[in-house]
Amino acid sequence: MIKTLNAILFASAAIAPAVQAAVTVVDDAGNRVTLQQPARRVISMAPHVTELLFAAGGGNRIVGAMNFSDYPEAARRIALIGSSNQIDMERAVALKPDLLIVWQSGNTARQLEQLRQLGVPVFFSEPRRLDDVATSLTRFGQLLGTEAVAQQAASNYRAQIAALAARHSKQPNVRVFYQIWDKPVYTLSGDHMVSDAIRLCGGENIFAGLKVKAPSVSIEAVMQANPEAIFGDLQHGPDDAGITIWKPYKTMTAVARGNLFTLNSELLTRSGPRLPQGVAQLCERIETARQRRPK
């Protein structure tokens, strides 16, 4: 009996430090973020962060989120603490978070400074390449103490991306214009994950070389670049012209060949675990553009 009791006590002593052990993870800004124990009350400051947290096994740890955190369905029931324009700091404090995961591109400097004043650890999430999503999943798993679930999610994600790359990345190149807004015309540069997805599909972002992540470009610049395919989001209302603005320019290759394609852009521009679905749609349409080349 004594030997059994000693064995139990020894095992408990061995386990206890691991449960309470501090966790240190490097975020996407290069900062070392240390938690004294896995996070239990997390505020997600971006929709992509919310999706990643759920996929990493931590959906039940999210006590507050930003607007548009609408996936998965359970995310719609999380208390909202504000928008990209305004954070309800009183509500954020009342939620007693032990970790804030913020999106540097989506939260203003003023907001970030307000959050720092809460004295709560802040982790910056800014995935820029397709594989960064998998890396984010594993790091969130470390922060939450849900490594097993997060590792499996990351493995599944990488397998899907690898399968798409094997099928499409070696195909003949297609020059692509990706439009995110039409009044004025905005696109995404090579600094955005969408450009990485276009590359995986055997495409080339015609504005990849621009320095701004989401630059405004002129209609003349697009016409001069003469892309073979144009992509944009689904139209969300009668005032949303989307990629139909290009139809009058019949001398453009994309227009002449009928290569004006719409996508559910949320699946591509939101850096979360659903990205393989968006990449698959993109690759299929780029392949359609290849098939429409003159024989």
Backbone as numpy.savetxt, mean C-alpha at the origin, in Angstrom:
# Nx Ny Nz CAx CAy CAz Cx Cy Cz
6.99 -35.13 42.52 6.15 -33.92 42.52 7.02 -32.67 42.52
8.09 -32.69 43.38 8.96 -31.52 43.48 9.67 -31.28 42.16
10.14 -32.42 41.54 10.82 -32.29 40.25 9.88 -31.71 39.20
8.61 -32.17 39.24 7.63 -31.66 38.27 7.39 -30.18 38.48
7.24 -29.76 39.75 7.01 -28.35 40.07 8.19 -27.49 39.64
9.40 -28.01 39.91 10.60 -27.26 39.50 10.66 -27.10 37.99
10.27 -28.18 37.28 10.28 -28.12 35.82 9.30 -27.06 35.30
8.11 -27.01 35.94 7.10 -26.01 35.53 7.60 -24.60 35.80
8.20 -24.41 37.00 8.71 -23.09 37.35 9.83 -22.66 36.40
10.71 -23.62 36.06 11.79 -23.31 35.14 11.25 -22.92 33.75
10.26 -23.68 33.29 9.66 -23.38 31.99 8.98 -22.02 31.99
8.28 -21.72 33.10 7.59 -20.43 33.21 8.59 -19.29 33.20
9.72 -19.50 33.90 10.74 -18.46 33.95 11.35 -18.23 32.58
11.46 -19.31 31.82 12.03 -19.19 30.48 11.09 -18.48 29.53
9.78 -18.73 29.70 8.79 -18.15 28.80 8.50 -16.69 29.12
8.41 -16.37 30.41 8.00 -15.03 30.83 8.82 -13.91 30.20
10.17 -13.99 30.20 10.93 -12.91 29.59 10.62 -12.74 28.11
10.35 -13.86 27.41 10.07 -13.79 25.98 8.77 -13.05 25.72
7.78 -13.30 26.62 6.48 -12.66 26.44 6.60 -11.15 26.63
7.42 -10.75 27.62 7.53 -9.34 27.96 8.71 -8.67 27.27
9.46 -9.42 26.46 10.67 -8.87 25.85 10.36 -7.67 24.97
11.26 -6.68 25.01 11.11 -5.52 24.15 11.26 -5.91 22.69
10.54 -5.20 21.83 10.57 -5.45 20.39 11.14 -4.21 19.71
12.13 -4.39 18.86 12.70 -3.28 18.09 12.62 -3.59 16.61
12.00 -2.69 15.86 11.82 -2.86 14.42 12.20 -1.54 13.74
12.88 -1.63 12.61 13.24 -0.43 11.83 12.11 -0.11 10.87
11.65 1.16 10.88 10.52 1.52 10.02 11.01 2.00 8.66
10.07 2.45 7.80 10.42 2.83 6.43 11.12 4.18 6.35
11.24 4.89 7.46 12.01 6.12 7.49 13.41 5.87 8.05
13.70 4.60 8.37 15.01 4.25 8.91 15.12 4.41 10.41
14.01 4.68 11.09 14.02 4.85 12.54 13.87 3.50 13.25
14.57 3.35 14.36 14.42 2.16 15.21 13.27 2.42 16.18
12.21 1.64 16.07 11.03 1.79 16.91 11.03 0.65 17.93
11.05 1.00 19.21 11.12 -0.01 20.27 9.86 0.01 21.12
9.25 -1.16 21.30 8.10 -1.34 22.19 8.54 -2.25 23.34
8.11 -1.95 24.54 8.48 -2.77 25.68 7.81 -4.13 25.65
6.72 -4.22 24.91 6.02 -5.49 24.69 5.19 -5.35 23.42
4.73 -6.45 22.82 3.94 -6.33 21.58 2.75 -5.39 21.75
2.48 -4.62 20.70 1.41 -3.62 20.76 0.04 -4.28 20.92
-0.78 -3.66 21.74 -2.15 -4.14 21.99 -3.21 -3.15 21.55
-2.84 -1.87 21.43 -3.80 -0.83 21.07 -3.14 0.07 20.02
-3.48 -0.21 18.75 -2.82 0.45 17.63 -3.78 1.42 16.94
-3.26 2.59 16.58 -4.01 3.51 15.72 -3.37 3.46 14.34
-4.19 3.16 13.34 -3.74 3.08 11.95 -4.03 4.41 11.25
-2.98 5.03 10.74 -3.14 6.36 10.15 -3.26 6.35 8.63
-3.57 5.20 8.04 -3.76 5.13 6.58 -4.50 3.85 6.24
-5.31 3.87 5.17 -6.05 2.66 4.77 -5.14 1.47 4.48
-3.99 1.71 3.84 -3.12 0.57 3.52 -2.56 -0.07 4.80
-2.33 0.77 5.82 -1.85 0.26 7.10 -2.91 -0.64 7.74
-4.16 -0.21 7.67 -5.25 -1.01 8.23 -5.31 -2.38 7.58
-5.23 -2.43 6.25 -5.26 -3.72 5.55 -4.08 -4.60 5.94
-2.91 -4.00 6.03 -1.72 -4.76 6.40 -1.82 -5.32 7.81
-2.36 -4.53 8.72 -2.51 -4.99 10.11 -3.46 -6.18 10.19
-4.55 -6.12 9.47 -5.49 -7.25 9.45 -4.79 -8.49 8.89
-4.10 -8.33 7.77 -3.44 -9.48 7.14 -2.34 -10.05 8.02
-1.73 -9.21 8.85 -0.65 -9.66 9.73 -1.17 -10.27 11.02
-2.50 -10.37 11.15 -3.08 -11.00 12.33 -3.39 -10.05 13.46
-3.40 -8.75 13.17 -3.61 -7.78 14.24 -4.85 -6.92 14.10
-5.84 -7.38 13.35 -7.04 -6.57 13.16 -7.74 -6.22 14.46
-7.73 -7.15 15.40 -8.39 -6.91 16.69 -7.59 -6.00 17.60
-6.40 -5.59 17.17 -5.59 -4.65 17.97 -5.80 -3.20 17.54
-6.50 -2.99 16.42 -6.69 -1.63 15.91 -7.83 -0.96 16.67
-7.51 0.10 17.40 -8.54 0.80 18.18 -9.01 2.08 17.50
-8.24 2.54 16.50 -8.62 3.75 15.79 -8.00 3.75 14.41
-8.67 4.40 13.45 -8.19 4.40 12.06 -8.57 5.70 11.39
-7.93 5.96 10.24 -8.26 7.12 9.42 -9.42 6.79 8.48
-10.03 7.84 7.92 -11.13 7.60 6.97 -10.64 6.82 5.76
-11.56 6.17 5.10 -11.31 5.29 3.95 -10.68 3.96 4.36
-10.57 3.70 5.66 -10.12 2.37 6.10 -11.33 1.45 6.03
-11.57 0.90 4.83 -12.83 0.20 4.57 -12.66 -1.26 4.18
-11.43 -1.79 4.32 -11.22 -3.19 3.96 -10.24 -3.81 4.95
-10.55 -5.05 5.42 -11.74 -5.86 5.15 -13.00 -5.28 5.81
-14.10 -5.98 5.70 -15.38 -5.47 6.20 -15.28 -5.08 7.67
-14.55 -5.84 8.46 -14.42 -5.54 9.90 -13.79 -4.18 10.13
-13.02 -3.67 9.17 -12.37 -2.38 9.34 -13.38 -1.24 9.41
-14.54 -1.44 8.81 -15.57 -0.40 8.82 -16.13 -0.15 10.22
-15.90 -1.08 11.12 -16.42 -0.94 12.49 -15.42 -0.31 13.45
-14.25 0.05 12.95 -13.23 0.66 13.80 -13.52 2.15 13.96
-13.33 2.67 15.16 -13.55 4.09 15.42 -12.62 4.94 14.56
-13.17 5.97 13.90 -12.37 6.86 13.07 -11.86 8.02 13.91
-10.58 8.37 13.70 -10.00 9.47 14.47 -9.67 10.67 13.57
-10.13 10.62 12.31 -9.92 11.78 11.47 -9.69 11.44 10.02
-9.21 12.45 9.27 -8.95 12.31 7.84 -7.54 12.79 7.56
-7.19 12.79 6.27 -5.86 13.26 5.90 -5.71 14.76 6.15
-6.83 15.44 6.35 -6.80 16.89 6.60 -6.85 17.25 8.08
-7.49 16.41 8.87 -7.70 16.77 10.27 -7.77 15.53 11.15
-7.02 15.54 12.25 -7.05 14.45 13.23 -7.75 14.95 14.49
-8.65 14.14 15.02 -9.29 14.44 16.30 -8.35 13.99 17.41
-7.52 14.91 17.88 -6.48 14.55 18.84 -7.08 14.10 20.18
-8.18 14.70 20.58 -8.80 14.29 21.84 -9.26 12.85 21.78
-9.82 12.48 20.64 -10.28 11.10 20.48 -9.09 10.14 20.43
-8.04 10.57 19.75 -6.84 9.73 19.67 -6.27 9.47 21.06
-6.21 10.50 21.88 -5.68 10.34 23.24 -6.58 9.43 24.06
-7.90 9.60 23.91 -8.85 8.80 24.68 -8.75 7.32 24.37
-8.28 6.97 23.18 -8.16 5.57 22.80 -6.96 4.88 23.44
-6.08 5.66 24.07 -4.92 5.15 24.80 -4.08 4.18 23.96
-3.60 4.65 22.81 -2.81 3.76 21.94 -1.43 3.48 22.53
-0.89 2.32 22.20 0.50 2.05 22.56 1.39 1.99 21.32
0.78 2.25 20.13 1.55 2.33 18.89 0.75 3.10 17.86
1.43 4.01 17.16 0.84 4.74 16.04 1.59 4.35 14.78
0.86 3.90 13.75 1.50 3.60 12.47 1.00 4.62 11.47
1.91 5.45 10.98 1.54 6.60 10.16 2.10 6.47 8.75
1.50 7.20 7.84 1.90 7.24 6.45 2.44 8.63 6.18
3.76 8.72 5.97 4.39 10.02 5.86 3.84 10.83 4.69
3.52 10.17 3.57 3.01 10.89 2.40 1.56 11.32 2.59
0.85 10.66 3.49 -0.57 10.94 3.63 -0.95 11.76 4.84
0.00 11.96 5.75 -0.26 12.76 6.94 0.62 13.99 6.91
0.05 15.15 7.23 0.81 16.40 7.16 1.86 16.48 8.26
2.85 17.35 8.06 3.90 17.55 9.07 3.29 18.02 10.39
2.26 18.85 10.28 1.61 19.34 11.51 0.96 18.19 12.27
0.29 17.31 11.53 -0.35 16.16 12.17 0.68 15.26 12.83
1.77 15.01 12.12 2.80 14.12 12.65 3.42 14.70 13.93
3.59 16.01 13.95 4.14 16.63 15.15 3.15 16.50 16.32
1.86 16.67 16.04 0.84 16.48 17.08 0.89 15.07 17.64
1.05 14.10 16.75 1.09 12.71 17.19 2.32 12.42 18.04
3.44 13.00 17.65 4.66 12.80 18.44 4.48 13.32 19.86
3.71 14.39 19.99 3.50 14.98 21.32 2.70 14.08 22.25
2.06 13.05 21.69 1.34 12.11 22.54 2.29 11.23 23.35
3.55 11.17 22.93 4.52 10.35 23.64 4.36 8.86 23.36
3.68 8.53 22.27 3.45 7.13 21.90 4.41 6.78 20.76
5.00 5.57 20.75 5.88 5.18 19.66 5.20 5.34 18.30
5.95 5.91 17.34 5.44 6.15 15.99 6.25 5.33 14.99
5.54 4.56 14.16 6.18 3.75 13.12 5.74 4.29 11.76
6.71 4.63 10.89 6.40 5.14 9.56 6.27 3.99 8.57
5.14 3.95 7.86 4.91 2.93 6.83 4.83 3.62 5.48
5.78 3.29 4.59 5.83 3.92 3.27 6.35 2.91 2.24
5.58 1.85 1.94 6.03 0.87 0.94 6.18 1.54 -0.43
7.31 1.29 -1.09 7.57 1.90 -2.40 7.71 0.88 -3.51
8.01 -0.36 -3.17 8.18 -1.42 -4.15 7.27 -2.59 -3.77
6.99 -3.44 -4.74 6.04 -4.53 -4.50 6.47 -5.40 -3.33
7.75 -5.70 -3.21 8.18 -6.58 -2.12 8.10 -5.90 -0.77
8.03 -4.57 -0.76 7.92 -3.85 0.52 6.64 -4.22 1.27
5.62 -4.65 0.54 4.38 -5.06 1.20 4.63 -6.29 2.06
5.36 -7.27 1.51 5.69 -8.47 2.28 6.55 -8.12 3.48
7.52 -7.24 3.27 8.38 -6.80 4.38 7.56 -6.11 5.46
6.60 -5.29 5.04 5.73 -4.60 6.00 4.93 -5.60 6.83
4.43 -6.64 6.18 3.66 -7.66 6.90 4.50 -8.31 8.00
5.74 -8.67 7.68 6.57 -9.35 8.68 6.94 -8.39 9.82
7.18 -7.13 9.50 7.53 -6.17 10.57 6.32 -5.88 11.45
5.14 -5.78 10.84 3.94 -5.59 11.66 3.72 -6.80 12.57
4.01 -7.99 12.05 3.90 -9.19 12.87 4.82 -9.12 14.08
6.03 -8.58 13.90 6.95 -8.42 15.02 6.40 -7.42 16.03
5.87 -6.32 15.54 5.35 -5.28 16.44 4.16 -5.78 17.25
3.38 -6.68 16.65 2.15 -7.16 17.29 2.33 -8.49 18.02
3.45 -9.15 17.79 3.62 -10.48 18.37 2.81 -11.54 17.64
2.54 -11.30 16.35 1.76 -12.26 15.54 2.61 -12.74 14.37
3.86 -13.07 14.65 4.81 -13.40 13.59 4.36 -14.54 12.70
3.78 -15.59 13.28 3.42 -16.76 12.48 2.40 -16.41 11.40
1.36 -15.67 11.78 0.33 -15.26 10.81 0.93 -14.32 9.77
1.74 -13.38 10.23 2.34 -12.39 9.32 3.29 -13.05 8.33
4.09 -13.99 8.80 5.03 -14.67 7.91 4.29 -15.45 6.82
3.19 -16.10 7.20 2.41 -16.84 6.22 1.78 -15.90 5.19
1.27 -14.77 5.66 0.68 -13.79 4.74 1.73 -13.25 3.78
2.93 -12.98 4.29 4.01 -12.47 3.45 4.43 -13.52 2.42
4.49 -14.77 2.85 4.86 -15.86 1.93 3.84 -16.02 0.82
2.55 -15.98 1.18 1.49 -16.09 0.17 1.55 -14.94 -0.83
1.76 -13.73 -0.30 1.85 -12.54 -1.15 3.01 -12.67 -2.13
4.18 -13.05 -1.63 5.36 -13.17 -2.50 5.15 -14.24 -3.57
4.48 -15.32 -3.21 4.23 -16.38 -4.19 3.34 -15.87 -5.32
2.33 -15.07 -5.00 1.45 -14.53 -6.03 2.19 -13.57 -6.95
3.01 -12.70 -6.36 3.78 -11.74 -7.16 4.79 -12.47 -8.04
5.44 -13.49 -7.50 6.42 -14.25 -8.27 5.76 -14.94 -9.47
4.56 -15.47 -9.27 3.85 -16.15 -10.36 3.51 -15.16 -11.47
3.11 -13.96 -11.10 2.79 -12.94 -12.11 4.05 -12.51 -12.86
5.14 -12.35 -12.13 6.40 -11.96 -12.77 6.87 -13.03 -13.75
6.76 -14.29 -13.35 7.20 -15.39 -14.22 6.40 -15.40 -15.52
5.15 -15.01 -15.44 4.28 -15.06 -16.62 4.43 -13.85 -17.53
4.70 -12.67 -16.95 4.58 -11.43 -17.73 5.86 -10.62 -17.90
6.81 -10.71 -17.00 7.91 -9.74 -16.98 8.83 -9.82 -18.19
8.89 -10.96 -18.87 9.78 -11.12 -20.03 9.08 -10.86 -21.36
7.83 -10.41 -21.31 7.08 -10.15 -22.53 7.57 -8.87 -23.20
7.31 -8.69 -24.50 7.72 -7.47 -25.20 7.20 -6.22 -24.50
8.05 -5.20 -24.47 7.75 -3.98 -23.71 6.56 -3.21 -24.28
5.73 -2.68 -23.36 4.59 -1.82 -23.72 4.75 -0.49 -22.96
4.72 0.62 -23.69 4.87 1.94 -23.06 3.50 2.38 -22.54
3.46 2.73 -21.24 2.20 2.93 -20.53 2.12 4.33 -19.93
0.92 4.92 -20.02 0.61 6.14 -19.25 -0.44 5.78 -18.21
-0.14 6.07 -16.95 -1.08 5.77 -15.87 -1.62 7.08 -15.31
-2.92 7.30 -15.47 -3.57 8.54 -15.06 -4.29 8.35 -13.74
-4.05 9.27 -12.80 -4.78 9.19 -11.52 -5.81 10.31 -11.37
-5.75 11.31 -12.25 -6.74 12.39 -12.20 -6.75 13.09 -13.54
-7.91 13.69 -13.89 -8.01 14.28 -15.23 -8.17 15.79 -15.25
-8.39 16.44 -14.09 -8.58 17.90 -14.08 -7.78 18.53 -12.95
-6.52 18.88 -13.13 -5.68 18.64 -14.31 -5.20 17.19 -14.35
-4.44 16.86 -15.38 -3.98 15.49 -15.55 -2.82 15.21 -14.58
-3.02 14.19 -13.75 -1.96 13.75 -12.84 -1.59 12.31 -13.14
-0.32 11.99 -12.91 0.17 10.63 -13.11 1.03 10.23 -11.91
1.72 9.10 -12.02 2.61 8.62 -10.97 3.98 8.37 -11.56
5.02 8.75 -10.82 6.39 8.59 -11.32 6.95 7.24 -10.92
8.22 7.03 -11.23 8.88 5.77 -10.89 9.07 5.57 -9.41
8.80 6.60 -8.62 8.94 6.50 -7.17 7.74 5.83 -6.53
6.69 5.56 -7.33 5.48 4.95 -6.79 5.42 3.47 -7.16
4.76 2.69 -6.30 4.67 1.25 -6.50 3.99 0.87 -7.81
3.09 1.70 -8.30 2.41 1.41 -9.57 3.44 1.24 -10.69
4.50 2.05 -10.66 5.54 1.94 -11.68 6.24 0.59 -11.59
6.44 0.10 -10.37 7.02 -1.22 -10.16 6.11 -2.31 -10.74
4.80 -2.14 -10.54 3.83 -3.10 -11.08 3.84 -3.09 -12.61
3.93 -1.90 -13.20 3.98 -1.80 -14.67 5.21 -2.54 -15.19
6.34 -2.37 -14.50 7.57 -3.07 -14.90 7.40 -4.58 -14.83
6.78 -5.06 -13.75 6.57 -6.50 -13.59 5.75 -7.06 -14.75
4.81 -6.26 -15.25 3.94 -6.71 -16.33 4.59 -6.58 -17.71
5.87 -6.20 -17.73 6.53 -6.03 -19.01 6.22 -4.70 -19.65
5.87 -3.72 -18.82 5.56 -2.39 -19.33 6.59 -1.37 -18.91
6.42 -0.16 -19.43 7.31 0.96 -19.11 6.46 2.19 -18.83
6.61 2.76 -17.65 5.93 3.99 -17.29 6.60 5.15 -18.02
5.88 5.82 -18.90 6.50 6.86 -19.72 6.96 8.06 -18.90
6.44 8.22 -17.67 6.85 9.34 -16.83 7.58 8.86 -15.57
8.19 7.68 -15.65 8.91 7.13 -14.50 10.05 8.04 -14.04
10.63 8.80 -14.96 11.80 9.61 -14.63 11.50 10.92 -13.91
10.24 11.30 -13.77 9.92 12.55 -13.08 10.22 12.43 -11.60
10.65 13.53 -10.99 11.12 13.50 -9.60 9.98 13.50 -8.59
8.85 14.11 -8.93 7.70 14.17 -8.01 6.94 12.86 -8.09
6.49 12.36 -6.94 5.82 11.06 -6.93 4.50 11.10 -7.70
3.74 12.18 -7.57 2.45 12.30 -8.27 2.44 13.63 -9.02
3.13 13.71 -10.16 3.26 14.98 -10.88 2.07 15.28 -11.78
1.85 16.56 -12.02 0.89 17.01 -13.02 1.61 17.07 -14.36
0.95 16.57 -15.41 1.55 16.60 -16.75 0.54 17.20 -17.73
1.04 17.77 -18.79 0.15 18.38 -19.79 -0.33 17.34 -20.79
-1.43 17.65 -21.42 -1.94 16.80 -22.49 -0.91 16.71 -23.62
-0.24 17.83 -23.89 0.78 17.85 -24.94 1.93 16.89 -24.62
2.32 16.84 -23.35 3.43 15.95 -22.95 3.05 14.49 -23.14
1.80 14.15 -22.84 1.34 12.78 -23.02 1.29 12.44 -24.50
0.78 13.38 -25.30 0.70 13.13 -26.74 2.08 12.96 -27.35
3.03 13.75 -26.90 4.39 13.65 -27.43 5.02 12.31 -27.06
4.77 11.85 -25.84 5.30 10.55 -25.41 4.62 9.41 -26.13
3.39 9.62 -26.57 2.63 8.67 -27.38 2.63 7.24 -26.80
2.00 7.04 -25.65 1.98 5.70 -25.05 1.16 4.72 -25.88
1.48 3.46 -25.70 0.75 2.40 -26.40 -0.51 2.01 -25.65
-0.54 2.28 -24.35 -1.71 1.98 -23.53 -1.87 3.06 -22.47
-3.12 3.41 -22.17 -3.44 4.40 -21.13 -4.34 3.74 -20.11
-4.01 3.94 -18.83 -4.78 3.36 -17.74 -5.32 4.44 -16.82
-6.51 4.19 -16.27 -7.08 5.11 -15.30 -8.10 4.38 -14.44
-8.60 5.09 -13.45 -9.56 4.50 -12.53 -10.94 4.42 -13.17
-11.81 3.62 -12.55 -13.21 3.56 -12.96 -13.85 4.93 -12.77
-14.80 5.29 -13.62 -15.51 6.57 -13.46 -16.49 6.46 -12.30
-16.47 7.48 -11.44 -17.27 7.43 -10.21 -18.45 8.40 -10.23
-18.71 9.02 -11.36 -19.84 9.93 -11.45 -19.88 10.62 -12.79
-20.98 11.33 -13.10 -21.14 11.97 -14.41 -20.10 13.05 -14.69
-19.54 13.65 -13.63 -18.54 14.71 -13.81 -17.12 14.16 -13.89
-16.99 12.86 -13.76 -15.68 12.22 -13.77 -15.40 11.70 -15.18
-14.62 12.45 -15.94 -14.35 12.07 -17.33 -13.35 10.93 -17.41
-12.43 10.86 -16.45 -11.45 9.79 -16.45 -10.62 9.76 -17.72
-10.35 8.57 -18.22 -9.48 8.45 -19.40 -10.23 8.72 -20.70
-11.54 9.00 -20.63 -12.27 9.34 -21.86 -11.79 10.66 -22.45
-11.04 11.45 -21.65 -10.53 12.74 -22.18 -9.59 12.52 -23.36
-9.08 11.28 -23.54 -8.12 11.03 -24.62 -8.79 10.60 -25.92
-10.06 10.31 -25.90 -10.72 9.80 -27.10 -10.63 10.73 -28.32
-10.67 12.05 -28.14 -10.58 12.93 -29.32 -9.21 12.88 -30.00
-8.17 12.39 -29.31 -6.81 12.43 -29.85 -6.52 11.12 -30.59
-7.14 10.99 -31.74 -7.16 9.72 -32.46 -5.82 9.34 -33.08
-4.88 10.29 -33.14 -3.57 9.94 -33.70 -2.67 9.26 -32.67
-3.04 9.32 -31.41 -2.26 8.64 -30.39 -2.40 7.13 -30.55
-1.31 6.41 -30.35 -1.32 4.95 -30.54 -2.34 4.29 -29.63
-2.39 4.70 -28.35 -3.31 4.07 -27.40 -4.76 4.24 -27.84
-5.09 5.41 -28.37 -6.46 5.68 -28.81 -6.75 4.93 -30.11
-5.84 5.00 -31.05 -6.05 4.36 -32.35 -6.27 2.85 -32.21
-5.63 2.22 -31.23 -5.76 0.77 -31.07 -6.80 0.37 -30.01
-7.48 1.36 -29.45 -8.50 1.04 -28.45 -7.93 0.61 -27.11
-6.73 1.09 -26.80 -6.07 0.68 -25.56 -6.24 1.70 -24.44
-7.49 2.08 -24.20 -7.84 2.92 -23.04 -8.47 1.99 -22.01
-7.76 1.73 -20.93 -8.18 0.70 -19.97 -8.50 1.30 -18.61
-9.59 0.82 -18.01 -9.92 1.22 -16.64 -9.60 0.07 -15.69
-9.24 0.44 -14.47 -8.90 -0.51 -13.42 -9.52 -0.06 -12.12
-9.66 -0.98 -11.18 -9.97 -0.59 -9.80 -8.65 -0.14 -9.20
-8.38 1.17 -9.30 -7.06 1.69 -8.94 -6.72 1.47 -7.47
-7.75 1.30 -6.62 -7.49 1.07 -5.20 -6.63 -0.17 -5.00
-6.79 -1.16 -5.87 -6.03 -2.39 -5.75 -4.56 -2.20 -6.12
-4.24 -1.10 -6.82 -2.86 -0.83 -7.20 -2.21 0.29 -6.40
-2.98 1.31 -6.08 -2.39 2.46 -5.40 -2.39 2.32 -3.88
-3.19 1.38 -3.34 -3.17 1.13 -1.89 -2.18 -0.01 -1.63
-1.13 0.29 -0.95 0.00 -0.64 -0.81 -0.29 -1.72 0.23
-1.23 -2.61 -0.11 -1.64 -3.63 0.84 -1.62 -5.03 0.26
-2.14 -5.98 0.99 -2.07 -7.39 0.58 -2.92 -7.74 -0.63
-3.82 -6.84 -1.07 -4.62 -7.12 -2.27 -3.90 -6.72 -3.56
-2.70 -6.22 -3.46 -1.97 -5.76 -4.65 -1.88 -6.80 -5.76
-1.65 -8.08 -5.45 -1.58 -9.06 -6.54 -2.83 -9.06 -7.43
-4.00 -8.77 -6.86 -5.21 -8.71 -7.67 -5.13 -7.55 -8.66
-4.68 -6.40 -8.18 -4.54 -5.24 -9.05 -3.47 -5.45 -10.11
-2.35 -6.05 -9.72 -1.27 -6.30 -10.67 -1.74 -7.27 -11.75
-2.52 -8.28 -11.36 -3.04 -9.25 -12.33 -3.92 -8.55 -13.37
-4.79 -7.64 -12.92 -5.64 -6.88 -13.84 -4.77 -6.05 -14.80
-3.78 -5.39 -14.24 -2.89 -4.54 -15.05 -2.17 -5.38 -16.10
-1.61 -6.51 -15.69 -0.88 -7.37 -16.62 -1.77 -7.90 -17.74
-3.00 -8.26 -17.39 -3.93 -8.77 -18.41 -4.21 -7.71 -19.48
-4.38 -6.48 -19.06 -4.69 -5.42 -20.01 -3.46 -5.01 -20.82
-2.28 -5.05 -20.21 -1.06 -4.79 -20.97 -0.87 -5.88 -22.02
-1.20 -7.11 -21.67 -1.12 -8.20 -22.65 -2.12 -7.99 -23.78
-3.29 -7.47 -23.45 -4.28 -7.14 -24.50 -3.69 -6.12 -25.47
-2.98 -5.11 -24.94 -2.36 -4.10 -25.80 -1.33 -4.76 -26.73
-0.60 -5.73 -26.23 0.36 -6.45 -27.09 -0.35 -7.17 -28.23
-1.47 -7.81 -27.87 -2.20 -8.59 -28.87 -2.82 -7.71 -29.95
-2.99 -6.43 -29.65 -3.61 -5.52 -30.62 -2.59 -4.85 -31.55
-1.32 -5.25 -31.43 -0.32 -4.69 -32.33 -0.56 -5.21 -33.75
-0.29 -4.40 -34.75 -0.47 -4.85 -36.14 0.40 -6.09 -36.40
-0.17 -7.04 -37.06 0.57 -8.27 -37.35 1.57 -8.03 -38.47
